């Protein structure tokens, strides 16, 4: 995985009051990367008016700021609560990106400097709960990617490792986990490695790690004592999908450590696709595959599409069959 080197860095001036902010600004200043002060990370007028065709260029920008609110959101899938944390957005350009539906072209990587303040609020909420709960980090970002810039994921893992009644979880499409292998997690962290057939990764998940590298990262993390899950997401039902996904399951079965498979849990998510994705992809990446197939799909809320039941339900049966055939030891957490 190549290190992310931004074309530009936009930063709130308050960033200079944080040690990490000073370090990042100094790092990029030495690299002669333009540093552009802004008033607010979510209101950069210069970027908000950029046309769709500049989307991939904007993905190479980095925005530094502070997160103003931290509210835990109840969840019934991967965790009990979702924690808004130290980043939002991503450097990858997956054609189905869920963040694009909310932020459009402004789904670039934003990193927030006030990590101690955020964790302090989360700790208070955890203490108030009094029960053991699972907390998801990075639902609007990829914490493994961010960690290569800030080290915040390793820091967060070690902070949660000190708590008595909390487990932290995160999902990733990246393989840069070496920094996490020495973290003192105390058994309180689980990683869900996101997988798709390599053909899908190559054609759809631009800027992410290869399938083999993701599986290797899962093995490394398991050997370092982390609990590991597979996040099969999103399942894309394009022509030839059954053969592609069966080949993927064969590869996962072959490459995952036997001991890991004994404790493996699996999450399955079928693709939701937004009209903002369609318009941006069409203008910015016109040669990319078109994922909007209205013959197979139906509306799912304003500007979003998902597979029709008569398409999706038989596909779910096929995926369940692949899991039972190739990963019989695994438990299925949920399918949506």
C-alpha positions as YAML, in Angstrom:
chain: A
units: angstrom
residues:
- id: 1
  name: UNK
  ca: [0.00, 0.00, 0.00]
- id: 2
  name: UNK
  ca: [1.45, 3.36, -1.06]
- id: 3
  name: UNK
  ca: [1.59, 6.19, 1.46]
- id: 4
  name: UNK
  ca: [-0.93, 8.94, 0.82]
- id: 5
  name: UNK
  ca: [0.74, 12.19, -0.19]
- id: 6
  name: UNK
  ca: [-1.86, 14.97, -0.58]
- id: 7
  name: UNK
  ca: [-1.80, 17.49, -3.40]
- id: 8
  name: UNK
  ca: [-3.04, 20.18, -1.02]
- id: 9
  name: UNK
  ca: [-3.80, 20.49, 2.67]
- id: 10
  name: UNK
  ca: [-6.68, 22.67, 3.86]
- id: 11
  name: UNK
  ca: [-6.69, 23.35, 7.61]
- id: 12
  name: UNK
  ca: [-8.70, 25.16, 10.23]
- id: 13
  name: UNK
  ca: [-6.40, 27.53, 12.09]
- id: 14
  name: UNK
  ca: [-7.35, 25.90, 15.40]
- id: 15
  name: UNK
  ca: [-5.42, 22.85, 14.18]
- id: 16
  name: UNK
  ca: [-2.21, 24.68, 15.12]
- id: 17
  name: UNK
  ca: [-3.24, 24.46, 18.79]
- id: 18
  name: UNK
  ca: [-2.92, 20.67, 18.77]
- id: 19
  name: UNK
  ca: [0.39, 18.81, 18.87]
- id: 20
  name: UNK
  ca: [-0.70, 16.42, 16.16]
- id: 21
  name: UNK
  ca: [-1.89, 19.32, 14.04]
- id: 22
  name: UNK
  ca: [1.47, 21.06, 14.36]
- id: 23
  name: UNK
  ca: [3.27, 17.85, 13.40]
- id: 24
  name: UNK
  ca: [1.15, 17.29, 10.30]
- id: 25
  name: UNK
  ca: [1.44, 20.87, 9.10]
- id: 26
  name: UNK
  ca: [5.20, 20.80, 9.60]
- id: 27
  name: UNK
  ca: [5.44, 17.46, 7.78]
- id: 28
  name: UNK
  ca: [3.62, 18.73, 4.72]
- id: 29
  name: UNK
  ca: [5.38, 22.10, 4.80]
- id: 30
  name: UNK
  ca: [8.72, 20.29, 4.49]
- id: 31
  name: UNK
  ca: [7.31, 18.45, 1.48]
- id: 32
  name: UNK
  ca: [6.38, 21.77, -0.19]
- id: 33
  name: UNK
  ca: [2.69, 20.83, -0.22]
- id: 34
  name: UNK
  ca: [0.40, 23.90, -0.33]
- id: 35
  name: UNK
  ca: [-1.16, 24.64, 3.07]
- id: 36
  name: UNK
  ca: [-4.43, 26.56, 2.79]
- id: 37
  name: UNK
  ca: [-6.18, 27.98, 5.91]
- id: 38
  name: UNK
  ca: [-9.98, 27.64, 6.06]
- id: 39
  name: UNK
  ca: [-12.75, 28.67, 8.45]
- id: 40
  name: UNK
  ca: [-14.52, 25.30, 8.69]
- id: 41
  name: UNK
  ca: [-13.72, 21.82, 7.39]
- id: 42
  name: UNK
  ca: [-17.30, 21.27, 6.21]
- id: 43
  name: UNK
  ca: [-17.71, 24.61, 4.43]
- id: 44
  name: UNK
  ca: [-14.87, 25.01, 1.96]
- id: 45
  name: UNK
  ca: [-16.58, 27.11, -0.72]
- id: 46
  name: UNK
  ca: [-13.70, 26.71, -3.16]
- id: 47
  name: UNK
  ca: [-14.29, 22.95, -3.16]
- id: 48
  name: UNK
  ca: [-18.06, 22.85, -2.82]
- id: 49
  name: UNK
  ca: [-18.51, 24.48, -6.22]
- id: 50
  name: UNK
  ca: [-16.08, 22.19, -8.06]
- id: 51
  name: UNK
  ca: [-17.62, 20.19, -10.94]
- id: 52
  name: UNK
  ca: [-18.06, 16.43, -10.76]
- id: 53
  name: UNK
  ca: [-15.24, 15.86, -13.22]
- id: 54
  name: UNK
  ca: [-12.74, 16.99, -10.54]
- id: 55
  name: UNK
  ca: [-13.88, 14.35, -8.04]
- id: 56
  name: UNK
  ca: [-10.80, 12.11, -8.24]
- id: 57
  name: UNK
  ca: [-8.50, 15.13, -8.07]
- id: 58
  name: UNK
  ca: [-10.26, 16.34, -4.94]
- id: 59
  name: UNK
  ca: [-9.79, 12.88, -3.43]
- id: 60
  name: UNK
  ca: [-6.07, 13.74, -3.33]
- id: 61
  name: UNK
  ca: [-6.69, 16.67, -0.97]
- id: 62
  name: UNK
  ca: [-6.44, 16.43, 2.83]
- id: 63
  name: UNK
  ca: [-8.52, 18.54, 5.20]
- id: 64
  name: UNK
  ca: [-7.54, 19.05, 8.84]
- id: 65
  name: UNK
  ca: [-9.97, 20.32, 11.44]
- id: 66
  name: UNK
  ca: [-11.77, 19.50, 14.67]
- id: 67
  name: UNK
  ca: [-14.96, 17.52, 15.21]
- id: 68
  name: UNK
  ca: [-17.52, 19.68, 16.96]
- id: 69
  name: UNK
  ca: [-20.00, 17.05, 18.18]
- id: 70
  name: UNK
  ca: [-19.65, 13.47, 19.37]
- id: 71
  name: UNK
  ca: [-22.92, 11.56, 19.71]
- id: 72
  name: UNK
  ca: [-23.10, 7.78, 19.86]
- id: 73
  name: UNK
  ca: [-25.57, 6.34, 17.35]
- id: 74
  name: UNK
  ca: [-27.31, 3.07, 18.30]
- id: 75
  name: UNK
  ca: [-26.66, 0.26, 15.84]
- id: 76
  name: UNK
  ca: [-27.92, -3.30, 15.49]
- id: 77
  name: UNK
  ca: [-25.44, -4.64, 12.95]
- id: 78
  name: UNK
  ca: [-21.68, -4.59, 13.52]
- id: 79
  name: UNK
  ca: [-21.80, -2.84, 16.89]
- id: 80
  name: UNK
  ca: [-24.06, -1.56, 19.64]
- id: 81
  name: UNK
  ca: [-23.02, 2.03, 18.94]
- id: 82
  name: UNK
  ca: [-21.32, 3.92, 16.13]
- id: 83
  name: UNK
  ca: [-18.73, 6.43, 17.31]
- id: 84
  name: UNK
  ca: [-18.00, 9.55, 15.21]
- id: 85
  name: UNK
  ca: [-14.24, 9.56, 15.45]
- id: 86
  name: UNK
  ca: [-11.03, 11.06, 14.14]
- id: 87
  name: UNK
  ca: [-11.73, 11.03, 10.41]
- id: 88
  name: UNK
  ca: [-14.39, 11.23, 7.74]
- id: 89
  name: UNK
  ca: [-14.05, 10.45, 4.07]
- id: 90
  name: UNK
  ca: [-11.40, 8.46, 2.25]
- id: 91
  name: UNK
  ca: [-8.69, 8.63, -0.40]
- id: 92
  name: UNK
  ca: [-10.10, 5.71, -2.41]
- id: 93
  name: UNK
  ca: [-12.64, 6.14, -5.22]
- id: 94
  name: UNK
  ca: [-15.00, 3.17, -4.93]
- id: 95
  name: UNK
  ca: [-17.75, 3.59, -7.51]
- id: 96
  name: UNK
  ca: [-20.51, 2.81, -4.98]
- id: 97
  name: UNK
  ca: [-19.10, 4.96, -2.14]
- id: 98
  name: UNK
  ca: [-21.84, 5.55, 0.45]
- id: 99
  name: UNK
  ca: [-20.26, 8.83, 1.55]
- id: 100
  name: UNK
  ca: [-20.83, 10.29, -1.91]
- id: 101
  name: UNK
  ca: [-24.58, 10.05, -1.26]
- id: 102
  name: UNK
  ca: [-24.14, 12.43, 1.70]
- id: 103
  name: UNK
  ca: [-21.16, 14.57, 0.74]
- id: 104
  name: UNK
  ca: [-21.10, 14.29, -3.07]
- id: 105
  name: UNK
  ca: [-17.69, 15.40, -4.38]
- id: 106
  name: UNK
  ca: [-16.69, 16.53, -0.88]
- id: 107
  name: UNK
  ca: [-16.09, 12.96, 0.37]
- id: 108
  name: UNK
  ca: [-12.34, 13.61, 0.56]
- id: 109
  name: UNK
  ca: [-10.40, 12.67, 3.67]
- id: 110
  name: UNK
  ca: [-10.93, 14.91, 6.69]
- id: 111
  name: UNK
  ca: [-8.94, 14.30, 9.88]
- id: 112
  name: UNK
  ca: [-9.88, 15.78, 13.24]
- id: 113
  name: UNK
  ca: [-7.26, 16.79, 15.77]
- id: 114
  name: UNK
  ca: [-9.26, 16.77, 19.03]
- id: 115
  name: UNK
  ca: [-8.96, 13.03, 19.62]
- id: 116
  name: UNK
  ca: [-8.55, 13.32, 23.41]
- id: 117
  name: UNK
  ca: [-11.72, 15.37, 23.69]
- id: 118
  name: UNK
  ca: [-13.64, 12.86, 21.57]
- id: 119
  name: UNK
  ca: [-12.40, 9.84, 23.49]
- id: 120
  name: UNK
  ca: [-13.16, 11.57, 26.78]
- id: 121
  name: UNK
  ca: [-16.80, 11.99, 25.78]
- id: 122
  name: UNK
  ca: [-16.99, 8.37, 24.63]
- id: 123
  name: UNK
  ca: [-15.52, 7.18, 27.94]
- id: 124
  name: UNK
  ca: [-18.17, 9.10, 29.87]
- id: 125
  name: UNK
  ca: [-20.90, 7.48, 27.81]
- id: 126
  name: UNK
  ca: [-19.35, 4.04, 28.30]
- id: 127
  name: UNK
  ca: [-19.14, 4.59, 32.06]
- id: 128
  name: UNK
  ca: [-22.74, 5.77, 32.16]
- id: 129
  name: UNK
  ca: [-23.90, 2.66, 30.30]
- id: 130
  name: UNK
  ca: [-22.27, 0.30, 32.78]
- id: 131
  name: UNK
  ca: [-22.72, -2.66, 30.41]
- id: 132
  name: UNK
  ca: [-20.28, -4.26, 28.00]
- id: 133
  name: UNK
  ca: [-20.97, -2.87, 24.53]
- id: 134
  name: UNK
  ca: [-19.32, -2.90, 21.10]
- id: 135
  name: UNK
  ca: [-18.33, 0.46, 19.60]
- id: 136
  name: UNK
  ca: [-17.58, 0.95, 15.91]
- id: 137
  name: UNK
  ca: [-14.91, 3.42, 14.81]
- id: 138
  name: UNK
  ca: [-14.59, 4.83, 11.32]
- id: 139
  name: UNK
  ca: [-18.08, 4.24, 9.94]
- id: 140
  name: UNK
  ca: [-17.55, 7.33, 7.75]
- id: 141
  name: UNK
  ca: [-13.91, 6.59, 6.98]
- id: 142
  name: UNK
  ca: [-11.33, 3.82, 6.95]
- id: 143
  name: UNK
  ca: [-9.35, 3.91, 10.19]
- id: 144
  name: UNK
  ca: [-6.53, 1.74, 8.82]
- id: 145
  name: UNK
  ca: [-5.99, 4.26, 6.04]
- id: 146
  name: UNK
  ca: [-6.11, 7.16, 8.48]
- id: 147
  name: UNK
  ca: [-3.70, 5.38, 10.82]
- id: 148
  name: UNK
  ca: [-0.98, 5.53, 8.13]
- id: 149
  name: UNK
  ca: [-1.15, 9.32, 8.45]
- id: 150
  name: UNK
  ca: [-1.88, 9.90, 12.14]
- id: 151
  name: UNK
  ca: [-1.40, 6.69, 14.15]
- id: 152
  name: UNK
  ca: [-4.83, 7.36, 15.66]
- id: 153
  name: UNK
  ca: [-6.16, 3.83, 15.26]
- id: 154
  name: UNK
  ca: [-3.30, 2.28, 17.21]
- id: 155
  name: UNK
  ca: [-3.77, 4.94, 19.87]
- id: 156
  name: UNK
  ca: [-7.53, 4.28, 20.05]
- id: 157
  name: UNK
  ca: [-7.04, 0.52, 20.23]
- id: 158
  name: UNK
  ca: [-4.74, 0.91, 23.22]
- id: 159
  name: UNK
  ca: [-7.14, 3.34, 24.91]
- id: 160
  name: UNK
  ca: [-10.06, 0.92, 24.52]
- id: 161
  name: UNK
  ca: [-7.79, -1.88, 25.71]
- id: 162
  name: UNK
  ca: [-7.70, -0.21, 29.12]
- id: 163
  name: UNK
  ca: [-11.49, -0.19, 29.49]
- id: 164
  name: UNK
  ca: [-13.31, -2.98, 31.28]
- id: 165
  name: UNK
  ca: [-16.65, -2.98, 29.48]
- id: 166
  name: UNK
  ca: [-16.01, -2.00, 25.86]
- id: 167
  name: UNK
  ca: [-14.98, -3.68, 22.62]
- id: 168
  name: UNK
  ca: [-13.96, -1.59, 19.63]
- id: 169
  name: UNK
  ca: [-14.50, -2.71, 16.04]
- id: 170
  name: UNK
  ca: [-13.58, -1.36, 12.62]
- id: 171
  name: UNK
  ca: [-13.78, -2.42, 8.98]
- id: 172
  name: UNK
  ca: [-11.15, -1.83, 6.34]
- id: 173
  name: UNK
  ca: [-10.32, -2.31, 2.66]
- id: 174
  name: UNK
  ca: [-6.62, -1.69, 3.28]
- id: 175
  name: UNK
  ca: [-3.76, -3.98, 4.29]
- id: 176
  name: UNK
  ca: [-1.48, -1.52, 6.12]
- id: 177
  name: UNK
  ca: [-1.82, -3.18, 9.54]
- id: 178
  name: UNK
  ca: [1.82, -3.66, 10.57]
- id: 179
  name: UNK
  ca: [1.66, -0.68, 12.95]
- id: 180
  name: UNK
  ca: [-1.27, -2.32, 14.76]
- id: 181
  name: UNK
  ca: [0.42, -5.66, 15.40]
- id: 182
  name: UNK
  ca: [2.26, -4.39, 18.49]
- id: 183
  name: UNK
  ca: [-0.70, -2.47, 19.95]
- id: 184
  name: UNK
  ca: [-1.71, -3.41, 23.50]
- id: 185
  name: UNK
  ca: [-5.32, -4.24, 22.60]
- id: 186
  name: UNK
  ca: [-5.97, -6.53, 25.57]
- id: 187
  name: UNK
  ca: [-8.38, -8.58, 23.46]
- id: 188
  name: UNK
  ca: [-10.80, -5.67, 23.21]
- id: 189
  name: UNK
  ca: [-10.58, -5.08, 19.45]
- id: 190
  name: UNK
  ca: [-12.01, -6.82, 16.41]
- id: 191
  name: UNK
  ca: [-11.23, -6.09, 12.76]
- id: 192
  name: UNK
  ca: [-13.59, -6.85, 9.89]
- id: 193
  name: UNK
  ca: [-11.68, -7.16, 6.66]
- id: 194
  name: UNK
  ca: [-13.80, -6.10, 3.70]
- id: 195
  name: UNK
  ca: [-13.61, -8.52, 0.78]
- id: 196
  name: UNK
  ca: [-14.87, -8.70, -2.78]
- id: 197
  name: UNK
  ca: [-13.75, -10.66, -5.83]
- id: 198
  name: UNK
  ca: [-10.50, -9.29, -7.23]
- id: 199
  name: UNK
  ca: [-12.35, -8.48, -10.48]
- id: 200
  name: UNK
  ca: [-14.69, -6.21, -8.48]
- id: 201
  name: UNK
  ca: [-11.82, -4.64, -6.57]
- id: 202
  name: UNK
  ca: [-9.96, -3.92, -9.81]
- id: 203
  name: UNK
  ca: [-12.96, -2.45, -11.66]
- id: 204
  name: UNK
  ca: [-14.91, -0.83, -8.82]
- id: 205
  name: UNK
  ca: [-12.84, -0.26, -5.66]
- id: 206
  name: UNK
  ca: [-10.18, 2.06, -7.04]
- id: 207
  name: UNK
  ca: [-7.32, 2.89, -4.69]
- id: 208
  name: UNK
  ca: [-7.85, 0.01, -2.24]
- id: 209
  name: UNK
  ca: [-5.74, -3.06, -1.44]
- id: 210
  name: UNK
  ca: [-5.87, -6.30, -3.44]
- id: 211
  name: UNK
  ca: [-7.89, -9.25, -2.12]
- id: 212
  name: UNK
  ca: [-4.78, -11.34, -1.39]
- id: 213
  name: UNK
  ca: [-3.23, -8.47, 0.56]
- id: 214
  name: UNK
  ca: [-6.40, -7.96, 2.59]
- id: 215
  name: UNK
  ca: [-6.48, -11.65, 3.52]
- id: 216
  name: UNK
  ca: [-2.80, -11.53, 4.48]
- id: 217
  name: UNK
  ca: [-3.58, -8.54, 6.73]
- id: 218
  name: UNK
  ca: [-6.38, -10.50, 8.40]
- id: 219
  name: UNK
  ca: [-3.99, -13.36, 9.12]
- id: 220
  name: UNK
  ca: [-1.41, -10.99, 10.61]
- id: 221
  name: UNK
  ca: [-3.98, -9.36, 12.87]
- id: 222
  name: UNK
  ca: [-5.32, -12.74, 14.01]
- id: 223
  name: UNK
  ca: [-1.81, -13.86, 14.92]
- id: 224
  name: UNK
  ca: [-1.47, -10.63, 16.91]
- id: 225
  name: UNK
  ca: [-4.50, -11.63, 18.99]
- id: 226
  name: UNK
  ca: [-7.28, -9.68, 17.34]
- id: 227
  name: UNK
  ca: [-10.71, -11.15, 16.63]
- id: 228
  name: UNK
  ca: [-11.34, -11.19, 12.88]
- id: 229
  name: UNK
  ca: [-14.46, -11.02, 10.75]
- id: 230
  name: UNK
  ca: [-15.17, -10.91, 7.03]
- id: 231
  name: UNK
  ca: [-17.21, -7.99, 5.76]
- id: 232
  name: UNK
  ca: [-18.45, -9.19, 2.35]
- id: 233
  name: UNK
  ca: [-19.53, -5.84, 1.03]
- id: 234
  name: UNK
  ca: [-21.01, -4.68, -1.07]
- id: 235
  name: UNK
  ca: [-22.17, -7.64, -3.10]
- id: 236
  name: UNK
  ca: [-22.55, -6.47, -6.70]
- id: 237
  name: UNK
  ca: [-24.75, -8.60, -8.94]
- id: 238
  name: UNK
  ca: [-23.19, -7.85, -12.29]
- id: 239
  name: UNK
  ca: [-22.91, -10.40, -15.10]
- id: 240
  name: UNK
  ca: [-20.96, -13.47, -13.98]
- id: 241
  name: UNK
  ca: [-21.27, -12.61, -10.30]
- id: 242
  name: UNK
  ca: [-21.84, -16.20, -9.12]
- id: 243
  name: UNK
  ca: [-18.58, -17.45, -10.60]
- id: 244
  name: UNK
  ca: [-16.66, -14.41, -9.32]
- id: 245
  name: UNK
  ca: [-17.93, -14.78, -5.76]
- id: 246
  name: UNK
  ca: [-17.41, -18.54, -5.68]
- id: 247
  name: UNK
  ca: [-13.81, -18.01, -6.79]
- id: 248
  name: UNK
  ca: [-13.45, -15.41, -4.06]
- id: 249
  name: UNK
  ca: [-14.71, -17.82, -1.40]
- id: 250
  name: UNK
  ca: [-12.30, -20.48, -2.68]
- id: 251
  name: UNK
  ca: [-9.42, -18.03, -2.34]
- id: 252
  name: UNK
  ca: [-10.50, -16.95, 1.13]
- id: 253
  name: UNK
  ca: [-10.76, -20.59, 2.23]
- id: 254
  name: UNK
  ca: [-7.32, -21.35, 0.82]
- id: 255
  name: UNK
  ca: [-5.50, -18.33, 2.24]
- id: 256
  name: UNK
  ca: [-7.08, -17.76, 5.66]
- id: 257
  name: UNK
  ca: [-5.32, -19.45, 8.57]
- id: 258
  name: UNK
  ca: [-7.18, -22.58, 9.78]
- id: 259
  name: UNK
  ca: [-7.30, -21.27, 13.35]
- id: 260
  name: UNK
  ca: [-8.76, -17.98, 12.15]
- id: 261
  name: UNK
  ca: [-11.55, -19.74, 10.28]
- id: 262
  name: UNK
  ca: [-12.55, -21.51, 13.50]
- id: 263
  name: UNK
  ca: [-13.50, -18.14, 15.10]
- id: 264
  name: UNK
  ca: [-14.56, -16.28, 11.94]
- id: 265
  name: UNK
  ca: [-17.73, -14.22, 11.78]
- id: 266
  name: UNK
  ca: [-19.21, -12.96, 8.52]
- id: 267
  name: UNK
  ca: [-21.22, -9.88, 7.60]
- id: 268
  name: UNK
  ca: [-22.95, -9.71, 4.20]
- id: 269
  name: UNK
  ca: [-24.14, -6.45, 2.63]
- id: 270
  name: UNK
  ca: [-25.78, -6.12, -0.78]
- id: 271
  name: UNK
  ca: [-25.01, -2.94, -2.69]
- id: 272
  name: UNK
  ca: [-27.00, 0.25, -2.35]
- id: 273
  name: UNK
  ca: [-26.22, 2.68, -5.16]
- id: 274
  name: UNK
  ca: [-26.97, 6.39, -5.25]
- id: 275
  name: UNK
  ca: [-27.74, 8.80, -8.06]
- id: 276
  name: UNK
  ca: [-24.90, 11.07, -6.84]
- id: 277
  name: UNK
  ca: [-22.56, 8.13, -7.50]
- id: 278
  name: UNK
  ca: [-23.99, 7.72, -11.00]
- id: 279
  name: UNK
  ca: [-23.59, 11.39, -11.94]
- id: 280
  name: UNK
  ca: [-20.09, 11.73, -10.50]
- id: 281
  name: UNK
  ca: [-18.88, 8.44, -11.98]
- id: 282
  name: UNK
  ca: [-20.34, 9.29, -15.39]
- id: 283
  name: UNK
  ca: [-18.63, 12.70, -15.53]
- id: 284
  name: UNK
  ca: [-15.38, 11.90, -13.75]
- id: 285
  name: UNK
  ca: [-14.78, 8.26, -14.72]
- id: 286
  name: UNK
  ca: [-16.76, 7.78, -17.96]
- id: 287
  name: UNK
  ca: [-14.94, 4.56, -18.86]
- id: 288
  name: UNK
  ca: [-15.76, 2.89, -15.54]
- id: 289
  name: UNK
  ca: [-18.41, 0.19, -15.23]
- id: 290
  name: UNK
  ca: [-21.98, 1.46, -14.73]
- id: 291
  name: UNK
  ca: [-23.44, -0.06, -11.55]
- id: 292
  name: UNK
  ca: [-26.94, 1.39, -11.98]
- id: 293
  name: UNK
  ca: [-29.10, -1.30, -13.57]
- id: 294
  name: UNK
  ca: [-32.76, -0.28, -13.24]
- id: 295
  name: UNK
  ca: [-33.92, -3.63, -14.60]
- id: 296
  name: UNK
  ca: [-32.42, -5.31, -11.53]
- id: 297
  name: UNK
  ca: [-32.85, -2.46, -9.06]
- id: 298
  name: UNK
  ca: [-35.61, -0.58, -7.25]
- id: 299
  name: UNK
  ca: [-35.69, 2.75, -5.36]
- id: 300
  name: UNK
  ca: [-34.53, 2.67, -1.74]
- id: 301
  name: UNK
  ca: [-35.18, 6.09, -0.31]
- id: 302
  name: UNK
  ca: [-34.48, 9.41, -2.06]
- id: 303
  name: UNK
  ca: [-31.91, 9.01, -4.83]
- id: 304
  name: UNK
  ca: [-30.84, 5.48, -3.86]
- id: 305
  name: UNK
  ca: [-31.31, 2.08, -5.48]
- id: 306
  name: UNK
  ca: [-30.99, -1.50, -4.31]
- id: 307
  name: UNK
  ca: [-31.66, -4.88, -5.89]
- id: 308
  name: UNK
  ca: [-35.24, -6.02, -6.43]
- id: 309
  name: UNK
  ca: [-36.36, -8.81, -4.12]
- id: 310
  name: UNK
  ca: [-36.72, -11.29, -6.97]
- id: 311
  name: UNK
  ca: [-33.04, -10.67, -7.80]
- id: 312
  name: UNK
  ca: [-31.64, -10.23, -4.32]
- id: 313
  name: UNK
  ca: [-33.31, -13.08, -2.43]
- id: 314
  name: UNK
  ca: [-32.06, -15.92, -4.68]
- id: 315
  name: UNK
  ca: [-28.62, -14.26, -4.61]
- id: 316
  name: UNK
  ca: [-28.69, -14.34, -0.80]
- id: 317
  name: UNK
  ca: [-29.36, -18.07, -0.93]
- id: 318
  name: UNK
  ca: [-26.34, -18.50, -3.22]
- id: 319
  name: UNK
  ca: [-24.08, -16.51, -0.89]
- id: 320
  name: UNK
  ca: [-25.31, -18.48, 2.13]
- id: 321
  name: UNK
  ca: [-24.51, -21.64, 0.21]
- id: 322
  name: UNK
  ca: [-20.96, -20.44, -0.55]
- id: 323
  name: UNK
  ca: [-20.39, -19.61, 3.13]
- id: 324
  name: UNK
  ca: [-21.64, -23.03, 4.19]
- id: 325
  name: UNK
  ca: [-19.51, -24.78, 1.55]
- id: 326
  name: UNK
  ca: [-16.24, -22.90, 1.87]
- id: 327
  name: UNK
  ca: [-16.36, -21.45, 5.40]
- id: 328
  name: UNK
  ca: [-18.53, -23.92, 7.34]
- id: 329
  name: UNK
  ca: [-16.90, -22.95, 10.64]
- id: 330
  name: UNK
  ca: [-17.97, -19.32, 10.32]
- id: 331
  name: UNK
  ca: [-21.01, -17.71, 11.92]
- id: 332
  name: UNK
  ca: [-23.12, -15.21, 9.97]
- id: 333
  name: UNK
  ca: [-23.67, -12.01, 11.97]
- id: 334
  name: UNK
  ca: [-26.18, -10.50, 9.58]
- id: 335
  name: UNK
  ca: [-27.18, -10.19, 5.91]
- id: 336
  name: UNK
  ca: [-28.69, -6.96, 4.59]
...
